Amino acid sequence: MTETTPAGTPGLVRAIGRWSLALLTVNFIVGSGIFGLPSVVAGLIGRASLLAVPLAGAAIAIVIACFAEVASQFTQTGGPYFYVRAAFGNLMGIQVGWLLWLVRLTASAANVNLFSTYLGGFWPHANQPVPRFVILTLLIGILAAVNYCGVRAGTHVSNALTLAKLLPLGVLCVAGMFYLSVTRHVVPTAGAAAPDANAWMHALLLLIFAYGGFEGALVPAGEAKDPRRDTVFALFAALLTCTVIYSLIQWVVLGTLPDPAHSVRPLADAARIMLGYGGAALITVGALVSVYGNLGANLIAGPRITFALAEQGDFPSRFAAVHPRFHTPYFSILAFAFLVWGFALFGSFTGNATLSAAARLSYYGLVCAALPVLRRKQPAAASFRLPAGPLFAGLGVLTCFGLMACVDFRHSLVLIATVALGLLNWAVVARRSTTS
């Protein structure tokens, strides 16, 4: 059954409910990083990471609060692209659309490569050319087919993968709480110098990106049942869930591993100490599910970005085509899946993860800046009103662009190319508008 309303997206099915949207948001946030990040952060600031994890959650909460008010004003597909376009015009909207799409594309390709790498731990031939080709094609093809046949099916798969990835993490947290609290296990730690400001900033930057990705769940708003209300619930529920999980995992890793900073697989190593080799295998399987679940979430959001751009006349109209039977943006889905397949097949995890950190921080900052602008432009549109909204917006902008000062711009060629493509896209659209 389709829904066509003045505020909705004609032809698409509003099938994503409140809890499905919350699980989708968690799926976007919890990717592969949680399985390796605890040791990296411990190496930077040691036991101070126990404070840094919730502190980073509080910092991203400022940004998420701004997103919540802004998102509560829209029911269309597009997420940050649509918010920035409404606030600052077509040029900035197209730039955000390109950055958002490229982040989703490269993240998906990186997840496929990482899945193949993890699978090599169980099947050594997984990374040989022919098996790798088959694995990549099946991984992407199955999810593309599911999403092609309907957003409801894609959402159900995403929900199942989200719950499946949370299960081993939950087992690790509960086992760790018992192991550290009941057995009063104590790991001797060597004295270390207090971390300096640079180490703290680097650690916070990494952690904030571990909390990132939530914006992907806002893109398919045109297929959510009540996006103006449900996005607010989904954002805060996901943030609370991830903050608790991340904090507990950091505590468990620091409490169980004698030298967490030098552990390549800290969660698996901690599980091996507490639960034996079966626990380590469970965490490894959890990593596979987590990576594939994150890929599934991207296969929902990624195609909707080009769909939204095309629907607004900012991209070729073919990308806005809706399947007459399944009511999905089928052309955008096929195009996105094909590009992910190509990036994954001919690239590497490192190569596909080179998108500059400034990309995500820039559109986070722009959405925060959009809050006071949209309050003036459409004062009665928001279903959620953030107390002291302009203050939070200012803090969000300062947080995002302050962290951009910590980004290494020496490897930002992908970002520069993306901005150039966005400018070219805008120029073509502007020229077409003036000649029509």
C-alpha positions as CSV (number, residue, x, y, z in Angstrom):
1,M,0.0,0.0,0.0
2,T,1.4,3.4,-1.0
3,E,0.9,6.8,0.5
4,T,0.7,10.1,-1.4
5,T,0.5,13.1,0.8
6,P,1.5,16.7,0.3
7,A,4.3,16.3,2.8
8,G,5.3,12.7,1.8
9,T,7.1,11.2,-1.1
10,P,4.6,10.0,-3.8
11,G,5.0,6.3,-4.7
12,L,7.0,5.2,-1.7
13,V,5.6,3.0,1.1
14,R,5.7,4.3,4.7
15,A,6.7,1.1,6.3
16,I,9.4,2.0,8.8
17,G,8.0,2.2,12.3
18,R,9.4,3.8,15.4
19,W,11.3,0.8,16.8
20,S,12.6,-0.1,13.3
21,L,13.9,3.4,12.9
22,A,15.6,3.2,16.3
23,L,17.2,-0.2,15.4
24,L,18.3,1.2,12.0
25,T,20.0,4.1,13.8
26,V,21.8,1.7,16.1
27,N,22.8,-0.3,13.0
28,F,24.4,2.7,11.4
29,I,26.3,3.7,14.5
30,V,27.6,0.2,15.6
31,G,29.8,-1.0,12.8
32,S,33.2,-2.6,12.8
33,G,35.0,0.1,14.8
34,I,33.8,-1.1,18.2
35,F,35.7,-4.3,17.7
36,G,39.1,-2.6,17.5
37,L,38.7,1.0,18.8
38,P,38.9,0.2,22.5
39,S,42.6,-0.8,22.2
40,V,43.4,2.3,20.0
41,V,41.8,4.7,22.5
42,A,43.5,2.9,25.4
43,G,46.8,3.3,23.7
44,L,46.3,7.0,23.4
45,I,45.0,8.0,26.9
46,G,45.1,4.7,28.9
47,R,42.6,4.4,31.7
48,A,41.3,7.9,31.0
49,S,39.5,6.3,28.1
50,L,36.8,5.3,30.7
51,L,36.0,9.0,31.0
52,A,36.5,9.7,27.3
53,V,33.9,7.3,26.0
54,P,30.9,8.9,27.8
55,L,32.4,12.4,27.3
56,A,32.5,11.8,23.5
57,G,28.9,10.6,23.8
58,A,28.0,13.9,25.5
59,A,29.7,15.8,22.8
60,I,27.8,14.0,20.0
61,A,24.6,14.4,22.0
62,I,24.8,18.2,21.3
63,V,24.9,17.5,17.6
64,I,22.2,14.8,17.8
65,A,19.9,17.2,19.7
66,C,20.2,19.7,16.9
67,F,19.5,17.0,14.3
68,A,16.5,15.9,16.3
69,E,14.8,19.4,16.1
70,V,15.8,19.9,12.5
71,A,14.7,16.4,11.4
72,S,11.3,16.8,13.2
73,Q,10.4,19.4,10.5
74,F,10.6,17.1,7.5
75,T,8.9,14.1,6.1
76,Q,10.7,13.9,2.8
77,T,13.5,11.5,1.8
78,G,17.0,13.0,1.9
79,G,18.0,13.7,5.5
80,P,20.9,16.2,5.9
81,Y,20.8,17.0,2.1
82,F,17.2,18.2,2.5
83,Y,17.8,20.0,5.8
84,V,20.7,22.0,4.5
85,R,19.0,22.7,1.2
86,A,16.0,24.1,2.9
87,A,18.1,26.3,5.2
88,F,21.0,27.5,3.0
89,G,19.9,26.9,-0.6
90,N,20.7,24.6,-3.5
91,L,24.5,24.9,-3.6
92,M,25.0,23.9,0.0
93,G,22.4,21.2,-0.3
94,I,24.0,19.6,-3.3
95,Q,27.4,19.7,-1.6
96,V,26.0,17.9,1.4
97,G,24.2,15.4,-0.8
98,W,27.5,14.5,-2.5
99,L,29.4,14.2,0.7
100,L,26.7,12.2,2.4
101,W,26.4,9.8,-0.6
102,L,30.2,9.3,-0.9
103,V,30.5,8.6,2.9
104,R,27.8,5.9,2.5
105,L,29.4,4.5,-0.6
106,T,32.9,4.2,0.7
107,A,31.7,2.9,4.1
108,S,29.7,0.2,2.3
109,A,32.7,-0.9,0.2
110,A,35.0,-0.8,3.2
111,N,32.5,-3.0,5.1
112,V,32.5,-5.6,2.3
113,N,36.3,-5.7,2.2
114,L,36.4,-6.0,6.0
115,F,33.9,-8.9,6.0
116,S,36.1,-10.8,3.6
117,T,39.1,-10.1,5.8
118,Y,37.3,-11.4,9.0
119,L,35.9,-14.4,7.1
120,G,39.5,-15.3,6.3
121,G,39.9,-16.2,10.0
122,F,37.5,-19.1,9.4
123,W,38.2,-19.8,5.7
124,P,41.8,-19.0,4.7
125,H,40.8,-19.1,1.0
126,A,38.3,-16.3,1.4
127,N,40.7,-13.6,0.1
128,Q,41.9,-15.4,-3.0
129,P,40.7,-13.8,-6.2
130,V,37.9,-16.2,-7.3
131,P,36.4,-16.8,-3.8
132,R,36.6,-13.1,-3.0
133,F,34.8,-12.2,-6.3
134,V,32.0,-14.7,-5.4
135,I,31.8,-13.5,-1.8
136,L,31.6,-9.8,-2.7
137,T,29.0,-10.4,-5.4
138,L,26.8,-12.5,-3.1
139,L,27.1,-10.1,-0.1
140,I,26.0,-7.1,-2.1
141,G,23.6,-8.9,-4.4
142,I,21.5,-10.4,-1.7
143,L,21.1,-7.1,0.1
144,A,20.4,-5.3,-3.1
145,A,17.7,-7.9,-4.1
146,V,16.1,-7.6,-0.7
147,N,15.9,-3.8,-0.8
148,Y,14.8,-3.9,-4.5
149,C,11.8,-5.9,-3.5
150,G,10.6,-3.5,-0.8
151,V,11.7,-1.2,2.0
152,R,9.7,-3.4,4.5
153,A,11.8,-6.4,3.7
154,G,15.0,-4.4,3.8
155,T,14.1,-3.0,7.2
156,H,13.3,-6.5,8.6
157,V,16.7,-7.7,7.5
158,S,18.4,-4.7,9.0
159,N,16.4,-5.2,12.3
160,A,17.5,-8.9,12.5
161,L,21.1,-8.1,11.8
162,T,21.1,-5.3,14.4
163,L,19.7,-7.6,17.1
164,A,22.2,-10.3,16.0
165,K,25.2,-7.9,16.3
166,L,24.0,-6.6,19.7
167,L,23.7,-10.1,21.1
168,P,27.5,-11.0,21.3
169,L,28.2,-7.4,22.5
170,G,25.6,-7.9,25.2
171,V,27.1,-11.2,26.2
172,L,30.5,-9.7,26.5
173,C,29.2,-6.8,28.6
174,V,27.3,-9.1,31.0
175,A,30.2,-11.6,31.3
176,G,32.6,-8.7,31.9
177,M,30.4,-7.2,34.6
178,F,30.3,-10.6,36.4
179,Y,34.0,-11.3,35.8
180,L,35.1,-7.9,37.1
181,S,32.6,-7.3,39.9
182,V,31.9,-10.8,41.3
183,T,35.4,-12.3,41.0
184,R,37.0,-8.9,41.8
185,H,39.5,-9.6,39.1
186,V,42.3,-6.9,39.0
187,V,44.7,-6.4,36.1
188,P,48.0,-4.9,37.2
189,T,48.8,-1.8,35.2
190,A,52.1,-0.1,34.8
191,G,52.3,3.5,35.7
192,A,52.0,5.9,32.7
193,A,52.3,9.6,32.2
194,A,49.2,11.6,32.0
195,P,48.0,11.9,28.4
196,D,48.6,15.3,26.8
197,A,46.0,17.5,25.0
198,N,46.9,16.1,21.6
199,A,46.3,12.6,22.7
200,W,43.0,13.6,24.2
201,M,41.8,15.4,21.1
202,H,42.8,12.4,18.9
203,A,41.0,10.0,21.1
204,L,37.9,12.1,21.3
205,L,37.9,12.5,17.5
206,L,38.0,8.8,17.0
207,L,35.3,8.2,19.6
208,I,33.0,10.8,18.1
209,F,33.3,9.0,14.8
210,A,32.4,5.8,16.5
211,Y,29.2,7.5,17.5
212,G,28.7,8.8,14.0
213,G,26.7,7.4,11.2
214,F,23.3,8.1,12.8
215,E,22.5,10.6,10.0
216,G,22.1,7.7,7.6
217,A,18.9,6.5,9.3
218,L,17.3,9.9,8.6
219,V,17.7,9.6,4.9
220,P,14.7,7.3,4.2
221,A,12.3,9.6,6.1
222,G,9.9,9.4,3.1
223,E,9.3,5.7,4.0
224,A,9.0,6.2,7.8
225,K,5.5,6.0,9.2
226,D,5.7,9.2,11.3
227,P,9.2,10.6,10.7
228,R,8.6,14.0,12.4
229,R,8.1,12.2,15.7
230,D,9.9,8.9,15.3
231,T,13.2,10.4,14.3
232,V,13.5,12.2,17.6
233,F,12.9,9.0,19.5
234,A,15.2,7.0,17.3
235,L,18.1,9.4,17.7
236,F,18.1,9.6,21.5
237,A,17.3,5.9,22.0
238,A,20.2,4.9,19.8
239,L,22.6,7.4,21.5
240,L,21.7,6.1,24.9
241,T,22.1,2.4,23.8
242,C,25.4,3.0,22.1
243,T,26.8,5.1,25.0
244,V,26.0,2.3,27.5
245,I,27.5,-0.4,25.3
246,Y,30.6,1.5,24.4
247,S,31.3,2.5,28.0
248,L,30.8,-1.1,29.3
249,I,33.0,-2.5,26.6
250,Q,35.8,-0.1,27.3
251,W,35.6,-1.0,31.0
252,V,35.7,-4.7,30.3
253,V,38.7,-4.4,27.9
254,L,40.7,-2.3,30.3
255,G,39.8,-4.6,33.2
256,T,40.6,-7.9,31.6
257,L,43.6,-7.3,29.3
258,P,47.0,-6.8,30.8
259,D,48.1,-4.7,27.8
260,P,45.0,-3.5,26.0
261,A,46.8,-0.9,23.9
262,H,48.6,-3.7,21.9
263,S,45.7,-6.0,21.3
264,V,44.7,-6.3,17.7
265,R,41.3,-7.8,18.5
266,P,40.6,-6.5,22.0
267,L,37.0,-7.8,22.3
268,A,37.9,-11.3,21.2
269,D,40.9,-11.3,23.5
270,A,38.8,-10.2,26.4
271,A,36.2,-12.8,25.6
272,R,38.9,-15.5,25.4
273,I,40.0,-14.7,28.9
274,M,36.5,-14.7,30.4
275,L,34.7,-17.3,28.2
276,G,37.5,-19.4,26.5
277,Y,37.9,-19.9,22.8
278,G,34.1,-20.3,22.4
279,G,33.7,-16.7,23.6
280,A,36.4,-15.5,21.2
281,A,34.7,-17.3,18.3
282,L,31.3,-15.7,19.3
283,I,32.9,-12.2,19.2
284,T,34.5,-12.9,15.8
285,V,31.1,-14.0,14.4
286,G,29.6,-10.9,16.0
287,A,32.1,-8.8,14.1
288,L,31.0,-10.4,10.8
289,V,27.4,-9.8,11.6
290,S,28.1,-6.2,12.6
291,V,29.9,-5.4,9.4
292,Y,27.2,-7.0,7.3
293,G,24.5,-5.3,9.3
294,N,26.1,-2.0,8.7
295,L,26.3,-2.8,5.0
296,G,22.6,-3.6,5.0
297,A,21.8,-0.2,6.6
298,N,23.8,1.5,4.0
299,L,21.9,-0.3,1.2
300,I,18.8,1.3,2.6
301,A,20.1,4.8,3.0
302,G,22.6,5.2,0.2
303,P,20.2,4.8,-2.8
304,R,17.7,7.2,-1.1
305,I,20.3,10.0,-1.3
306,T,20.5,10.0,-5.1
307,F,16.7,9.5,-5.2
308,A,16.2,12.6,-3.1
309,L,18.6,14.6,-5.3
310,A,16.8,13.5,-8.4
311,E,13.4,14.2,-7.0
312,Q,14.4,17.8,-6.3
313,G,15.8,18.2,-9.8
314,D,19.4,18.2,-8.6
315,F,20.3,14.8,-10.3
316,P,19.3,12.9,-13.4
317,S,15.6,12.1,-13.2
318,R,16.2,8.4,-13.8
319,F,17.5,8.1,-10.2
320,A,14.1,9.1,-8.9
321,A,12.3,6.3,-10.7
322,V,10.0,4.2,-8.4
323,H,9.3,0.6,-9.1
324,P,5.6,0.2,-10.1
325,R,5.2,-3.0,-8.1
326,F,7.6,-2.8,-5.2
327,H,7.5,1.0,-4.7
328,T,11.2,1.3,-4.2
329,P,13.8,3.6,-5.9
330,Y,15.0,0.6,-7.9
331,F,17.3,2.4,-10.3
332,S,19.1,4.2,-7.4
333,I,19.4,0.9,-5.5
334,L,20.9,-0.9,-8.5
335,A,23.3,2.0,-9.2
336,F,24.4,2.2,-5.6
337,A,24.9,-1.6,-5.3
338,F,26.9,-1.7,-8.5
339,L,29.2,1.1,-7.4
340,V,29.8,-0.5,-4.0
341,W,30.6,-3.8,-5.8
342,G,33.2,-2.0,-8.0
343,F,34.8,0.0,-5.1
344,A,35.0,-3.2,-3.0
345,L,36.3,-5.4,-5.9
346,F,39.0,-3.1,-7.1
347,G,39.9,-1.3,-3.9
348,S,41.0,-2.2,-0.4
349,F,39.6,-1.5,3.1
350,T,42.2,1.2,3.6
351,G,41.6,2.8,0.2
352,N,37.8,2.8,0.6
353,A,38.2,4.4,4.1
354,T,40.3,7.4,3.0
355,L,37.3,9.8,2.9
356,S,38.4,12.7,5.0
357,A,37.0,13.1,8.5
358,A,36.1,16.7,7.5
359,A,33.3,15.4,5.2
360,R,31.1,14.1,8.1
361,L,32.1,17.0,10.4
362,S,31.2,19.6,7.8
363,Y,27.7,18.5,7.3
364,Y,27.2,17.9,11.0
365,G,28.2,21.5,11.5
366,L,25.9,22.7,8.7
367,V,22.9,20.9,10.1
368,C,23.5,22.4,13.6
369,A,23.8,25.9,11.9
370,A,20.5,25.2,10.1
371,L,18.6,25.0,13.4
372,P,18.2,28.8,14.0
373,V,17.8,29.5,10.3
374,L,14.9,27.0,10.0
375,R,13.3,28.4,13.1
376,R,13.0,31.7,11.3
377,K,12.0,30.2,8.0
378,Q,9.3,27.7,9.3
379,P,8.7,28.6,12.9
380,A,5.8,26.2,13.4
381,A,7.1,23.2,11.5
382,A,9.1,21.4,14.3
383,S,7.3,18.7,16.3
384,F,10.3,18.7,18.8
385,R,11.6,22.0,20.1
386,L,15.1,21.9,21.6
387,P,15.4,24.1,24.8
388,A,18.0,26.8,24.3
389,G,18.2,25.6,20.6
390,P,20.4,28.4,19.3
391,L,22.9,27.8,22.2
392,F,23.1,24.1,21.3
393,A,23.4,25.0,17.6
394,G,26.4,27.2,18.4
395,L,28.0,24.6,20.6
396,G,27.4,22.0,17.9
397,V,29.0,24.1,15.2
398,L,32.0,24.9,17.5
399,T,32.4,21.2,18.3
400,C,32.4,20.1,14.7
401,F,34.6,22.7,13.3
402,G,36.9,22.6,16.3
403,L,37.4,18.9,15.7
404,M,38.1,19.6,12.0
405,A,41.3,21.4,13.2
406,C,42.5,17.9,14.3
407,V,42.0,16.4,10.9
408,D,45.0,15.6,8.7
409,F,44.2,17.4,5.4
410,R,47.2,16.0,3.6
411,H,45.1,13.0,2.5
412,S,42.0,14.9,1.5
413,L,42.1,14.4,-2.3
414,V,38.8,12.4,-2.1
415,L,37.1,15.3,-0.2
416,I,38.4,17.9,-2.8
417,A,37.2,15.8,-5.7
418,T,33.8,15.4,-4.0
419,V,33.4,19.1,-3.5
420,A,34.5,19.7,-7.1
421,L,31.8,17.3,-8.3
422,G,29.2,19.0,-6.2
423,L,30.1,22.4,-7.6
424,L,29.9,21.0,-11.2
425,N,26.6,19.4,-10.3
426,W,25.2,22.7,-9.0
427,A,26.5,24.6,-12.1
428,V,24.7,22.2,-14.4
429,V,21.5,22.5,-12.4
430,A,21.7,26.3,-12.2
431,R,22.4,26.6,-16.0
432,R,19.5,24.4,-16.8
433,S,17.2,26.5,-14.5
434,T,18.2,29.7,-16.3
435,T,17.7,28.3,-19.8
436,S,14.4,26.6,-19.1
